[in-house]
Amino acid sequence: MFNQIEHIVEPNRLLLTWQSLDDSKSRTRFAVGQLEATSPPAFTYFSEESFLRLNGKPLEYIRTLGYAQYPAFNVTKLRHSDGVLEAFLRRLPPRNRSDFDKYISHFRLSRNTPFSDFALLGITEAKLPADGFALVDPLDDTGKARELMVEVVGHRHYPCDMVGAIGEPVDLIPEPQNQWDPNAVMVFARGQTVGYINRFQCNSFQQWIREARVTAVIERVNGTEERPRLYIFARVAPRLASLAA
């Protein structure tokens, strides 16, 4: 029996990220803009300064990797508010499609738990295989109960026999001595590192770990021998009043 998301925490923003499809260049995700849950929803490209602060590299660097602006929004204008949500929803199957229930079950969702289109974009990440773009929920609201289906980043670089691992608990361990990112959160299973939490979600995971509010289990193992993929299902308890004080 699959775990299922029962508590939806509506995001107020989603990060538009991009990574090169060419493994020989880079598999790092870079945040290039932000989708905001305003009325109407708006999208803003990050300025050169904001991009550098968030990603640690200049915008010109990812241009050398093949980055071009999101095709729906002209980069000469930083902020957009016309048809923004509709543009991103085209990356997902419509709710009236016959296999929509099967699609959302892949992300441990069901129609019994209401969710907005904005939340659905964050939960699914709205990935397409051909362009390298994905939406990431930075999980800003850390106080509420929630469940998360999370792909473990970099799993293919940490080979491990995961046969029969579904349902096994994992440890989420802050790694302040990580030479690449002192904010990193390691995923530890079967006695070894199996990957990391998405770096744009580490701040929230760090807080949940400090407050002893998060547990996780192995939820899915798939992919190919060359590119194995690992997912965990995390449960976050609500913050107690004593912690909020």
N, C-alpha and C positions, 0 to 999 in steps of 0.2 A: 504494500500500500504506500503510495507516494505521500510525502509531506505536502501540505497545502498552505498557501498564504491566506490567512484569515483576517489580518489587520493591515489595512492600507493606510499609509501615512502620505497624504497628498504633498508632493514637492512644490516648492514655490519657484524653483528654477531647475534647469537641466543644463549640463555642460555639453556642448557639441565638441566631440573629440575626433581626431584624425590620426591614423597611422599608415605608414607606407605598406603597400601590398608586396613590396620587394624585400624578401628576407635578408638579402645581402646588404641592404642599406640600414634599416632600423625597424624594430618592432615596438618601439616606444609609442605610447599614446600621448598626443599633445592636445591640450584644450585650446580651441580656436575661437569659440564664441559661446554665448549663453542664451538659452531659451527661457523666457520669463513668463510666469503664470499671471500676467496682468490681464486687463480687459480692454481691448483684445490682447491675446498673447503677442509678445514681441520677441524679436531676435536681435542680438547685438554681437557683431564681431569684436573681438578684443583688440585694443590698440596695440601698437608695437610695445609700449611700456608695460601694459597689463600682461601681454603674452609672455614677455621676458620674465616678469615677476612670477607668473604661475608655472612656467615650464622650465625656467633656468637656461633657456637658449633663445636667441633672437628669431623672429619670425622668418627671416631670410634663410635660416638653417633648414626649416622644413620645406621651403620652396625648392631647395636643392635636392630634397628627397622626392619631389614630385607633387607637392601639395598645390592645389588650386582652390579658390573659394568654393563654397557650397553653391551648386549651380542655380539654386532658386533665388539667391540673394547676391546682388552685385556688390562686390567688395569696396567699390568707391563710396558707398554709403554705409556707415557703420551700423546704424539702427534701422530695423525694418518692423512694420506692424501690419502690413496688408497680407492677408492669407497665410500667415506664418504657420499656425497650427495645421492647416490643411496641407501645406507643403510637406511637413514632416510626417503626417499621417499617411501620405502616399507610400511610405516605406513599409506600412503594415497592411495586412489583409483587412478589408472592411468587416464591421461587426455583423453584417447581414450575409456574409459568405457562409456556405453550408459547412465548411470545416473550421469555422472560427473557434468553436469550443475546443476542438482538438488542438488548434494552434495555441490558445492560451493555457491549456493544460500542460504544454511543454514548459511553461514558466511557472507552473504550480498555482495557476489561477483558475477560478471557476466563475460562472455568471452569478452564483449565489453570494459572492462577495462583490458588492458594487465598486467600480473604479472608474475614474474619469479617463478620457483620452490622453490627457496630459500625464497622468500616473502610468498609463499603459506604455507610453513612449519610454519612460524611465525604467520600468520593470523589464521590458523586452530589449532595451537599448537601440531598437530600430536599426539593426545592422543589415546591410546588404553586402553580398560577397564581392561586388565589383568596384566599390569606391573608397573603402577605408574609413568612412564616417560611422560614428556611433554616438548615441546620447547616454550620458552618465548622470545618475542622480547622486549629488554629493551628500545626501542624507543629512541635510542641515538640521532638521527637527530631531534631536537625539533623545527627547524625554519620553516619547510614547512607546507603547508596545508595538512591535512589528515583527514580520518574518521576511527573510530575504533569500532569494535564490542567487548565488554569487558564483561567477566563473573564477577559478583560481588563476591568477596571472602568472605566466612563465612556467607553467607546469611541465611543459615538454623539456625544459632544461634540468629537471630534477627527476630522472627516471626512477620509477618505483613500481613494483608489482602491486596493482590495485585490484586483482581478481578477488571477488567476494567482499569488496570493501564497503558496499552500499550500506549506509546506516551506522557505520563506525564513527565514533566521535573524533573530532580533530581539536588540536590546541591552536589558539590564536595568540601569537607571541610578539609583543613589540620588540623591535630590533634597533635600538638607538645607536648601536655601533656600526650599522650598515653604511658602507662607504659611499653608496650611491644616494641613499635617502634615509636620514636618521629618523624619519617619521614612519618608516616601513613597518608593516605588520606581516609576520611570517605565518604561513599555514603549515602545521606540523602534524604528520600522520604516520602511523606504522614505523615510528622511531626515526623519522627523518623529515627534512624540509621537502614539501611537495609543491611549493609556490608561494605566492603572496597575494594580499588583498590589493585591489585596484588602488593606485596611489591617490586618486581623487576622492576616495572614500575612507582613507586611513584616519583622518582626524576624528571622524565619528566612531570608528572601531576602537581607536585608542581610548576614547572616553568610555565607551561601553566596557572595555576590558578593565580600566581603572575602577569602575563602579561595579564590577563583577555581575554585569547584566546580560552578557551574551554567551550563548553556547552554540555549537555548530556540529553537524555531522556530514559525512560524505553522501551526496545526493545522486550524482550521476558521473559515470565514467564513459567517455566515448571518444570520437575522433578517429585518427588512424595511428598506425605504429610510428610513423614519422612525426605526426602532430597530435599526440594524445591531449584530450581535454578533460578537465576535472571541475566539477561543480560541488559546492557545499550549500547546505540549507542552514541558515542561521536564525536563531530565535533571540529576540531582544525583549527583556522584561521592562515594564514601565519604571520610570525613575520614582523612587520613594520620596515622600515629602522631606525626609531627613537629609537626603542627598541634594534636593533642590534648594534647601535653605542655605 
